[in-house]
Amino acid sequence: MNRSDFIEGIRGGTPVCISAAPFGALFGAVAVANGQTISEAALMSMTIFAGASQLVGIELFGHNVQPWIIVLSIFAVNFRHILYSAAIAPHLHHFSILQKCMAFFLLTDPQFAESVRRGEKGKGVSFAWYMGFGLVIYLPWQVMTVLGGIFGRLIGDPKVIGIDVLLPIYFMALVLGFRSRPNFLPVVAVSGAASVIAYHTVGSPWHVSIGAVAGMLLAAILPTKGEPKHRNAQQGV
């Protein structure tokens, strides 16, 4: 494993780690408050590793909802990862099967965005870089889950101390990192509008995936810069 790439990945993932840490602790606190033990909360973090899905699942567990509803809700939140996997696959084609399994397990929104951006800049997505970026988020997430379960009551409401804005700000920065790409504004506008409409009509957590699908569909339909509006024009039709 390339040590320099691994260290570069750690450096790149550190801001995400810092931003996500309060939410790892929040999950641990919520899990314990809903009847889980600290070890059960830690096991959920280790095996699922998806903050939004974990919080949705734990809230539903606490309300004695039917298991199929819990599974469906978590699927709705993480549906976008199916799209992420397809989009990021060309940058991971040189990974072995085992390496791809590890990579997709660690796949998060920031990991996806940074990997695509790195690949498009021609730097290449090495396994060492990918693991450095992913592990510096994954491992502290487990620690913060345990700490949140132990000291959860001391954290209180993250909105009161303003830490709830850290991840949204980071995600906004990731989105703006793609602002030079063709059709950036219409895709972001449609995705955002669709998500807001879905939130007020269909409800959470479906609005996340609906917004993502709407943006990706528009991106697939719109011609990129320099591309003819009708592909058939290239064939002289």
Backbone as CSV, one residue per row, in Angstrom:
resi,resn,N_x,N_y,N_z,CA_x,CA_y,CA_z,C_x,C_y,C_z
1,MET,0.848,-1.194,0.000,0.000,0.000,0.000,0.887,1.248,0.000
2,ASN,0.583,2.185,-0.882,1.361,3.413,-1.005,1.154,4.298,0.225
3,ARG,2.226,4.492,0.999,2.105,5.231,2.263,1.733,6.690,2.038
4,SER,2.330,7.326,1.018,2.048,8.744,0.776,0.601,8.958,0.379
5,ASP,0.053,8.058,-0.436,-1.359,8.145,-0.814,-2.254,7.951,0.397
6,PHE,-1.882,7.008,1.256,-2.672,6.735,2.457,-2.715,7.966,3.370
7,ILE,-1.553,8.593,3.560,-1.489,9.796,4.401,-2.275,10.933,3.763
8,GLU,-2.195,11.057,2.438,-2.964,12.094,1.741,-4.459,11.864,1.925
9,GLY,-4.873,10.606,1.898,-6.278,10.285,2.122,-6.712,10.653,3.528
10,ILE,-5.851,10.374,4.513,-6.163,10.736,5.904,-6.332,12.241,6.031
11,ARG,-5.450,12.989,5.408,-5.540,14.451,5.470,-6.832,14.943,4.828
12,GLY,-7.200,14.330,3.703,-8.416,14.750,3.023,-9.674,14.426,3.808
13,GLY,-9.654,13.307,4.538,-10.840,12.892,5.277,-10.966,13.491,6.658
14,THR,-9.889,14.113,7.159,-9.924,14.675,8.517,-11.004,15.732,8.714
15,PRO,-11.204,16.694,7.773,-12.291,17.664,7.962,-13.659,17.004,8.074
16,VAL,-13.858,15.919,7.314,-15.132,15.193,7.391,-15.265,14.545,8.758
17,CYS,-14.174,13.970,9.238,-14.171,13.336,10.560,-14.581,14.324,11.640
18,ILE,-13.999,15.521,11.582,-14.299,16.550,12.584,-15.764,16.976,12.493
19,SER,-16.263,17.126,11.259,-17.648,17.550,11.071,-18.642,16.480,11.504
20,ALA,-18.285,15.201,11.278,-19.218,14.111,11.572,-19.175,13.654,13.025
21,ALA,-18.107,13.986,13.737,-17.936,13.501,15.111,-19.127,13.800,16.022
22,PRO,-19.668,15.034,16.021,-20.808,15.308,16.905,-22.028,14.452,16.578
23,PHE,-22.173,14.094,15.301,-23.333,13.300,14.927,-23.150,11.828,15.272
24,GLY,-21.899,11.368,15.304,-21.639,10.026,15.805,-22.000,9.929,17.273
25,ALA,-21.617,10.972,18.019,-21.965,11.012,19.439,-23.471,11.129,19.632
26,LEU,-24.092,11.922,18.775,-25.547,12.084,18.858,-26.256,10.759,18.628
27,PHE,-25.766,9.984,17.655,-26.374,8.678,17.409,-26.253,7.785,18.631
28,GLY,-25.070,7.748,19.242,-24.884,6.923,20.432,-25.839,7.309,21.541
29,ALA,-26.024,8.627,21.717,-26.933,9.107,22.755,-28.371,8.736,22.449
30,VAL,-28.787,8.906,21.178,-30.164,8.589,20.779,-30.423,7.094,20.897
31,ALA,-29.427,6.281,20.506,-29.583,4.833,20.570,-29.818,4.370,22.004
32,VAL,-29.008,4.875,22.931,-29.162,4.497,24.335,-30.486,5.004,24.883
33,ALA,-30.875,6.212,24.468,-32.146,6.780,24.925,-33.333,5.967,24.435
34,ASN,-33.159,5.253,23.304,-34.231,4.433,22.753,-34.137,2.973,23.188
35,GLY,-33.330,2.701,24.199,-33.326,1.364,24.781,-32.201,0.448,24.379
36,GLN,-31.317,0.881,23.482,-30.200,0.026,23.104,-29.071,0.136,24.123
37,THR,-28.302,-0.920,24.231,-27.104,-0.853,25.061,-25.997,-0.184,24.256
38,ILE,-24.945,0.196,24.927,-23.821,0.834,24.238,-23.194,-0.132,23.234
39,SER,-23.103,-1.396,23.606,-22.516,-2.386,22.696,-23.392,-2.585,21.465
40,GLU,-24.713,-2.552,21.633,-25.624,-2.682,20.485,-25.505,-1.473,19.570
41,ALA,-25.396,-0.285,20.151,-25.234,0.923,19.350,-23.919,0.874,18.580
42,ALA,-22.853,0.414,19.256,-21.547,0.308,18.600,-21.591,-0.706,17.458
43,LEU,-22.283,-1.827,17.674,-22.403,-2.851,16.631,-23.146,-2.295,15.414
44,MET,-24.185,-1.499,15.659,-24.938,-0.904,14.558,-24.059,0.050,13.761
45,SER,-23.233,0.840,14.452,-22.327,1.756,13.766,-21.275,1.008,12.957
46,MET,-20.776,-0.087,13.510,-19.733,-0.842,12.824,-20.242,-1.548,11.584
47,THR,-21.479,-2.022,11.613,-21.996,-2.823,10.504,-22.766,-2.015,9.460
48,ILE,-23.422,-0.937,9.875,-24.209,-0.145,8.926,-23.410,1.056,8.427
49,PHE,-22.791,1.789,9.331,-21.955,2.940,8.996,-22.658,3.883,8.015
50,ALA,-23.784,4.379,8.430,-24.541,5.342,7.619,-25.350,6.196,8.587
51,GLY,-24.829,7.381,8.876,-25.398,8.206,9.927,-26.892,8.428,9.841
52,ALA,-27.361,8.908,8.678,-28.787,9.197,8.533,-29.620,7.931,8.693
53,SER,-29.179,6.856,8.081,-29.922,5.594,8.170,-29.943,5.063,9.595
54,GLN,-28.832,5.216,10.300,-28.778,4.754,11.688,-29.764,5.530,12.556
55,LEU,-29.816,6.850,12.367,-30.727,7.663,13.164,-32.180,7.352,12.836
56,VAL,-32.471,7.168,11.533,-33.837,6.807,11.130,-34.221,5.461,11.722
57,GLY,-33.317,4.493,11.602,-33.599,3.158,12.109,-33.812,3.138,13.610
58,ILE,-32.971,3.864,14.339,-33.064,3.832,15.792,-34.330,4.525,16.275
59,GLU,-34.740,5.577,15.590,-35.984,6.261,15.956,-37.184,5.343,15.720
60,LEU,-37.155,4.596,14.625,-38.259,3.680,14.326,-38.265,2.500,15.294
61,PHE,-37.075,2.011,15.663,-36.996,0.946,16.665,-37.655,1.388,17.963
62,GLY,-37.430,2.648,18.310,-37.970,3.168,19.556,-39.481,3.304,19.562
63,HIS,-40.103,3.289,18.360,-41.556,3.427,18.270,-42.242,2.100,17.947
64,ASN,-41.491,1.003,18.050,-42.046,-0.346,17.810,-42.747,-0.465,16.457
65,VAL,-42.092,0.082,15.422,-42.632,0.018,14.068,-42.354,-1.352,13.473
66,GLN,-43.196,-1.773,12.532,-43.005,-3.057,11.866,-41.629,-3.123,11.196
67,PRO,-40.949,-4.268,11.287,-39.592,-4.389,10.727,-39.494,-4.006,9.255
68,TRP,-40.506,-4.362,8.446,-40.416,-4.074,7.013,-40.442,-2.566,6.749
69,ILE,-41.102,-1.820,7.614,-41.134,-0.362,7.464,-39.759,0.220,7.775
70,ILE,-39.101,-0.361,8.787,-37.756,0.097,9.145,-36.791,-0.158,7.992
71,VAL,-36.857,-1.364,7.423,-35.974,-1.716,6.308,-36.243,-0.813,5.112
72,LEU,-37.510,-0.573,4.811,-37.879,0.259,3.667,-37.425,1.704,3.870
73,SER,-37.543,2.207,5.083,-37.142,3.581,5.376,-35.630,3.751,5.235
74,ILE,-34.887,2.771,5.746,-33.429,2.834,5.632,-33.013,2.727,4.167
75,PHE,-33.719,1.890,3.405,-33.436,1.770,1.973,-33.683,3.100,1.267
76,ALA,-34.754,3.790,1.656,-35.076,5.070,1.037,-33.978,6.090,1.281
77,VAL,-33.464,6.115,2.504,-32.407,7.064,2.841,-31.137,6.772,2.051
78,ASN,-30.813,5.498,1.903,-29.550,5.115,1.273,-29.669,4.737,-0.191
79,PHE,-30.818,4.965,-0.789,-30.991,4.610,-2.204,-29.950,5.298,-3.086
80,ARG,-29.585,6.520,-2.717,-28.625,7.272,-3.534,-27.280,6.560,-3.642
81,HIS,-26.988,5.663,-2.691,-25.710,4.967,-2.742,-25.641,3.969,-3.896
82,ILE,-26.796,3.532,-4.357,-26.810,2.689,-5.559,-26.318,3.501,-6.749
83,LEU,-26.791,4.751,-6.829,-26.370,5.645,-7.900,-24.895,6.013,-7.731
84,TYR,-24.481,6.252,-6.497,-23.075,6.559,-6.230,-22.171,5.423,-6.706
85,SER,-22.575,4.199,-6.386,-21.750,3.036,-6.736,-21.544,2.934,-8.237
86,ALA,-22.617,3.185,-8.987,-22.521,3.119,-10.451,-21.629,4.232,-10.994
87,ALA,-21.749,5.422,-10.407,-20.983,6.570,-10.902,-19.501,6.469,-10.561
88,ILE,-19.197,5.880,-9.418,-17.805,5.825,-8.972,-17.065,4.599,-9.504
89,ALA,-17.819,3.618,-10.003,-17.214,2.358,-10.459,-16.079,2.543,-11.466
90,PRO,-16.201,3.453,-12.473,-15.099,3.603,-13.435,-13.783,4.033,-12.791
91,HIS,-13.861,4.700,-11.645,-12.643,5.148,-10.978,-12.028,4.051,-10.099
92,LEU,-12.780,2.957,-9.912,-12.307,1.868,-9.060,-12.108,0.578,-9.852
93,HIS,-12.052,0.675,-11.163,-11.992,-0.534,-11.994,-10.745,-1.363,-11.725
94,HIS,-9.682,-0.721,-11.226,-8.429,-1.430,-10.973,-8.401,-2.095,-9.599
95,PHE,-9.438,-1.892,-8.798,-9.507,-2.547,-7.481,-9.831,-4.031,-7.660
96,SER,-9.336,-4.853,-6.750,-9.723,-6.270,-6.747,-11.148,-6.385,-6.197
97,ILE,-11.726,-7.571,-6.292,-13.082,-7.776,-5.789,-13.151,-7.468,-4.294
98,LEU,-12.173,-7.947,-3.534,-12.146,-7.690,-2.099,-12.003,-6.200,-1.816
99,GLN,-11.139,-5.539,-2.571,-10.941,-4.104,-2.389,-12.211,-3.323,-2.724
100,LYS,-12.936,-3.748,-3.740,-14.189,-3.080,-4.090,-15.229,-3.264,-2.992
101,CYS,-15.279,-4.446,-2.404,-16.226,-4.684,-1.299,-15.917,-3.758,-0.131
102,MET,-14.643,-3.616,0.190,-14.249,-2.721,1.265,-14.547,-1.267,0.912
103,ALA,-14.306,-0.916,-0.347,-14.524,0.460,-0.789,-15.997,0.833,-0.732
104,PHE,-16.868,-0.051,-1.191,-18.299,0.265,-1.204,-18.883,0.258,0.210
105,PHE,-18.283,-0.513,1.105,-18.745,-0.476,2.492,-18.446,0.884,3.125
106,LEU,-17.294,1.463,2.777,-16.889,2.752,3.345,-17.446,3.941,2.563
107,LEU,-18.224,3.680,1.524,-18.725,4.749,0.669,-19.696,5.661,1.412
108,THR,-19.346,6.929,1.476,-20.200,7.949,2.065,-20.326,9.087,1.061
109,ASP,-21.154,10.068,1.370,-21.310,11.208,0.459,-19.975,11.920,0.209
110,PRO,-19.224,12.280,1.254,-17.938,12.942,1.013,-16.939,12.047,0.283
111,GLN,-16.945,10.754,0.622,-16.024,9.825,-0.032,-16.319,9.757,-1.528
112,PHE,-17.594,9.722,-1.875,-17.990,9.691,-3.283,-17.536,10.958,-3.993
113,ALA,-17.866,12.113,-3.419,-17.561,13.389,-4.065,-16.059,13.575,-4.255
114,GLU,-15.286,13.284,-3.234,-13.835,13.474,-3.313,-13.202,12.481,-4.275
115,SER,-13.724,11.253,-4.314,-13.170,10.244,-5.221,-13.421,10.621,-6.679
116,VAL,-14.646,11.062,-6.972,-14.968,11.468,-8.342,-14.134,12.677,-8.747
117,ARG,-14.036,13.649,-7.856,-13.263,14.848,-8.167,-11.793,14.500,-8.397
118,ARG,-11.259,13.615,-7.569,-9.866,13.215,-7.716,-9.654,12.470,-9.037
119,GLY,-10.601,11.587,-9.357,-10.493,10.837,-10.598,-10.572,11.722,-11.827
120,GLU,-11.444,12.716,-11.793,-11.612,13.599,-12.946,-10.441,14.554,-13.119
121,LYS,-9.700,14.807,-12.047,-8.509,15.660,-12.139,-7.296,14.883,-12.641
122,GLY,-7.482,13.586,-12.844,-6.400,12.767,-13.363,-5.425,12.261,-12.318
123,LYS,-5.734,12.478,-11.038,-4.836,12.007,-9.982,-4.950,10.502,-9.777
124,GLY,-6.101,9.952,-10.115,-6.316,8.534,-9.899,-6.753,8.241,-8.483
125,VAL,-7.618,7.258,-8.333,-8.114,6.869,-7.012,-7.430,5.555,-6.631
126,SER,-6.354,5.667,-5.884,-5.645,4.462,-5.452,-6.353,3.864,-4.250
127,PHE,-6.145,2.573,-4.030,-6.767,1.909,-2.891,-6.229,2.487,-1.586
128,ALA,-4.943,2.835,-1.563,-4.343,3.401,-0.354,-4.998,4.731,0.000
129,TRP,-5.168,5.601,-1.005,-5.816,6.900,-0.745,-7.249,6.690,-0.268
130,TYR,-7.966,5.817,-0.949,-9.370,5.577,-0.616,-9.520,5.086,0.816
131,MET,-8.665,4.157,1.221,-8.753,3.612,2.573,-8.352,4.650,3.622
132,GLY,-7.352,5.458,3.314,-6.972,6.509,4.246,-8.108,7.486,4.477
133,PHE,-8.765,7.880,3.402,-9.891,8.821,3.498,-11.054,8.181,4.248
134,GLY,-11.346,6.917,3.939,-12.498,6.255,4.542,-12.290,5.880,6.003
135,LEU,-11.120,5.360,6.336,-10.878,4.883,7.705,-10.792,6.024,8.715
136,VAL,-10.317,7.194,8.269,-10.218,8.311,9.204,-11.609,8.847,9.558
137,ILE,-12.610,8.448,8.790,-13.999,8.775,9.122,-14.637,7.618,9.892
138,TYR,-14.396,6.393,9.418,-15.043,5.209,9.986,-14.633,4.946,11.437
139,LEU,-13.343,4.926,11.715,-12.875,4.565,13.051,-13.310,5.573,14.124
140,PRO,-13.130,6.881,13.911,-13.618,7.834,14.924,-15.132,7.786,15.098
141,TRP,-15.858,7.415,14.030,-17.313,7.303,14.146,-17.691,6.263,15.198
142,GLN,-16.936,5.166,15.249,-17.209,4.131,16.238,-16.908,4.638,17.654
143,VAL,-15.791,5.342,17.786,-15.414,5.884,19.093,-16.455,6.890,19.574
144,MET,-16.902,7.767,18.683,-17.867,8.793,19.066,-19.227,8.181,19.400
145,THR,-19.559,7.061,18.759,-20.803,6.366,19.099,-20.772,5.894,20.549
146,VAL,-19.661,5.293,20.933,-19.519,4.809,22.307,-19.532,5.978,23.283
147,LEU,-18.789,7.026,22.983,-18.750,8.192,23.871,-20.126,8.848,23.977
148,GLY,-20.831,8.878,22.860,-22.175,9.440,22.879,-23.107,8.622,23.739
149,GLY,-22.958,7.300,23.684,-23.781,6.438,24.514,-23.495,6.616,25.998
150,ILE,-22.221,6.895,26.320,-21.828,7.058,27.722,-22.180,8.448,28.255
151,PHE,-21.854,9.451,27.449,-22.018,10.832,27.927,-23.107,11.593,27.168
152,GLY,-24.026,10.850,26.551,-25.034,11.462,25.691,-25.813,12.596,26.322
153,ARG,-26.132,12.458,27.581,-26.946,13.475,28.235,-26.218,14.803,28.371
154,LEU,-24.887,14.758,28.294,-24.119,15.993,28.408,-24.099,16.766,27.102
155,ILE,-24.387,16.064,25.987,-24.358,16.716,24.680,-25.581,17.590,24.485
156,GLY,-26.733,17.062,24.879,-27.971,17.812,24.718,-28.346,17.958,23.255
157,ASP,-29.067,19.016,22.943,-29.512,19.281,21.588,-28.387,19.958,20.809
158,PRO,-27.875,19.334,19.725,-26.766,19.942,18.970,-27.135,21.290,18.370
159,LYS,-28.432,21.547,18.177,-28.844,22.831,17.612,-28.564,23.976,18.571
160,VAL,-28.591,23.689,19.862,-28.391,24.734,20.863,-26.980,25.310,20.790
161,ILE,-25.992,24.445,20.537,-24.607,24.912,20.488,-24.100,25.071,19.054
162,GLY,-24.991,24.891,18.096,-24.671,25.203,16.712,-23.901,24.168,15.934
163,ILE,-23.675,22.968,16.490,-22.879,21.981,15.760,-23.688,21.250,14.703
164,ASP,-25.007,21.482,14.671,-25.828,20.813,13.663,-25.575,21.349,12.263
165,VAL,-24.897,22.490,12.146,-24.680,23.083,10.830,-23.381,22.607,10.189
166,LEU,-22.545,21.863,10.925,-21.234,21.490,10.411,-21.321,20.620,9.160
167,LEU,-22.098,19.553,9.228,-22.200,18.670,8.063,-22.893,19.337,6.873
168,PRO,-24.014,20.055,7.076,-24.615,20.753,5.924,-23.642,21.706,5.240
169,ILE,-22.826,22.417,6.026,-21.851,23.332,5.446,-20.815,22.557,4.638
170,TYR,-20.386,21.419,5.187,-19.390,20.621,4.467,-19.974,20.071,3.166
171,PHE,-21.221,19.579,3.217,-21.851,19.054,2.007,-22.044,20.149,0.965
172,MET,-22.370,21.365,1.421,-22.512,22.473,0.490,-21.188,22.764,-0.201
173,ALA,-20.102,22.674,0.557,-18.775,22.884,-0.026,-18.469,21.807,-1.069
174,LEU,-18.877,20.565,-0.796,-18.671,19.493,-1.766,-19.427,19.768,-3.054
175,VAL,-20.686,20.208,-2.908,-21.503,20.514,-4.089,-20.864,21.630,-4.899
176,LEU,-20.422,22.689,-4.235,-19.820,23.819,-4.932,-18.509,23.438,-5.607
177,GLY,-17.893,22.368,-5.141,-16.672,21.901,-5.775,-16.892,21.426,-7.197
178,PHE,-18.160,21.153,-7.555,-18.497,20.699,-8.905,-19.102,21.827,-9.741
179,ARG,-18.980,23.069,-9.279,-19.668,24.186,-9.937,-19.147,24.474,-11.346
180,SER,-17.948,24.001,-11.668,-17.401,24.244,-13.002,-17.870,23.211,-14.021
181,ARG,-18.595,22.209,-13.568,-19.049,21.163,-14.486,-20.234,21.654,-15.298
182,PRO,-20.424,21.123,-16.509,-21.543,21.548,-17.355,-22.889,21.321,-16.666
183,ASN,-23.796,22.267,-16.857,-25.178,22.161,-16.355,-25.266,22.102,-14.829
184,PHE,-24.255,22.624,-14.151,-24.242,22.580,-12.691,-25.479,23.253,-12.091
185,LEU,-25.766,24.479,-12.500,-26.858,25.237,-11.898,-28.230,24.593,-12.111
186,PRO,-28.609,24.217,-13.348,-29.929,23.599,-13.508,-30.078,22.272,-12.765
187,VAL,-29.023,21.482,-12.735,-29.087,20.189,-12.038,-29.271,20.394,-10.542
188,VAL,-28.493,21.308,-9.960,-28.605,21.580,-8.529,-29.970,22.183,-8.201
189,ALA,-30.438,23.094,-9.060,-31.733,23.741,-8.817,-32.879,22.729,-8.851
190,VAL,-32.874,21.866,-9.848,-33.935,20.866,-9.974,-33.858,19.855,-8.839
191,SER,-32.657,19.425,-8.504,-32.489,18.471,-7.409,-32.985,19.058,-6.095
192,GLY,-32.615,20.307,-5.828,-33.047,20.959,-4.603,-34.550,21.160,-4.554
193,ALA,-35.123,21.612,-5.674,-36.568,21.849,-5.726,-37.340,20.550,-5.546
194,ALA,-36.889,19.494,-6.211,-37.560,18.203,-6.105,-37.492,17.675,-4.681
195,SER,-36.355,17.884,-4.029,-36.197,17.416,-2.659,-37.135,18.165,-1.707
196,VAL,-37.238,19.475,-1.886,-38.121,20.279,-1.029,-39.583,19.886,-1.229
197,ILE,-39.969,19.729,-2.491,-41.355,19.342,-2.797,-41.662,17.960,-2.218
198,ALA,-40.712,17.031,-2.386,-40.910,15.677,-1.870,-41.002,15.672,-0.353
199,TYR,-40.225,16.542,0.283,-40.247,16.612,1.748,-41.625,17.023,2.258
200,HIS,-42.272,17.939,1.535,-43.572,18.443,1.979,-44.743,17.610,1.463
201,THR,-44.476,16.698,0.548,-45.557,15.862,0.007,-45.390,14.396,0.410
202,VAL,-44.300,13.801,-0.039,-44.046,12.390,0.281,-43.548,12.247,1.713
203,GLY,-42.682,13.176,2.134,-42.147,13.130,3.487,-40.743,12.569,3.565
204,SER,-40.154,12.704,4.737,-38.823,12.161,5.001,-38.928,10.659,5.294
205,PRO,-37.939,9.842,4.897,-36.646,10.203,4.321,-36.601,10.134,2.804
206,TRP,-37.755,9.951,2.161,-37.777,9.765,0.715,-37.280,10.979,-0.053
207,HIS,-37.389,12.173,0.531,-37.021,13.388,-0.195,-35.547,13.395,-0.591
208,VAL,-34.705,12.706,0.183,-33.274,12.677,-0.121,-33.028,11.977,-1.458
209,SER,-33.584,10.786,-1.604,-33.374,10.013,-2.822,-34.125,10.608,-4.010
210,ILE,-35.312,11.143,-3.766,-36.090,11.735,-4.856,-35.355,12.940,-5.442
211,GLY,-34.784,13.770,-4.582,-34.008,14.904,-5.060,-32.795,14.465,-5.858
212,ALA,-32.113,13.419,-5.372,-30.927,12.917,-6.068,-31.295,12.356,-7.437
213,VAL,-32.371,11.582,-7.501,-32.794,10.990,-8.776,-33.199,12.069,-9.765
214,ALA,-33.916,13.087,-9.297,-34.350,14.170,-10.180,-33.151,14.884,-10.794
215,GLY,-32.149,15.174,-9.977,-30.963,15.840,-10.484,-30.195,14.985,-11.473
216,MET,-30.086,13.699,-11.207,-29.344,12.808,-12.093,-30.071,12.589,-13.415
217,LEU,-31.405,12.533,-13.361,-32.166,12.384,-14.597,-31.990,13.608,-15.497
218,LEU,-32.024,14.797,-14.894,-31.830,16.009,-15.681,-30.426,16.053,-16.260
219,ALA,-29.436,15.647,-15.462,-28.058,15.631,-15.941,-27.890,14.686,-17.128
220,ALA,-28.644,13.582,-17.119,-28.556,12.615,-18.216,-29.241,13.133,-19.482
221,ILE,-30.260,13.959,-19.286,-31.024,14.465,-20.434,-30.350,15.657,-21.096
222,LEU,-29.840,16.596,-20.291,-29.253,17.816,-20.836,-27.963,17.523,-21.595
223,PRO,-27.775,18.164,-22.726,-26.514,17.992,-23.459,-25.402,18.738,-22.738
224,THR,-24.203,18.177,-22.758,-23.056,18.860,-22.164,-22.518,19.870,-23.158
225,LYS,-21.612,20.743,-22.679,-21.071,21.791,-23.527,-20.357,21.201,-24.732
226,GLY,-20.762,21.688,-25.902,-20.144,21.205,-27.129,-20.803,19.970,-27.695
227,GLU,-21.779,19.415,-26.993,-22.471,18.216,-27.466,-23.747,18.638,-28.181
228,PRO,-24.067,18.075,-29.327,-25.310,18.426,-30.015,-26.508,18.042,-29.186
229,LYS,-27.580,18.800,-29.322,-28.775,18.536,-28.542,-29.370,17.186,-28.862
230,HIS,-29.185,16.749,-30.085,-29.717,15.442,-30.467,-28.571,14.555,-30.886
231,ARG,-28.385,13.459,-30.190,-27.283,12.560,-30.528,-27.367,12.062,-31.964
232,ASN,-28.585,11.995,-32.485,-28.747,11.510,-33.850,-28.077,12.440,-34.852
233,ALA,-27.896,13.696,-34.475,-27.260,14.647,-35.380,-25.839,14.219,-35.689
234,GLN,-25.214,13.513,-34.745,-23.855,13.037,-34.971,-23.806,11.956,-36.049
235,GLN,-24.937,11.313,-36.232,-25.005,10.231,-37.194,-25.579,10.698,-38.529
236,GLY,-25.849,12.013,-38.628,-26.359,12.542,-39.883,-27.821,12.268,-40.103
237,VAL,-28.551,11.992,-39.027,-29.981,11.694,-39.160,-30.758,13.007,-39.104
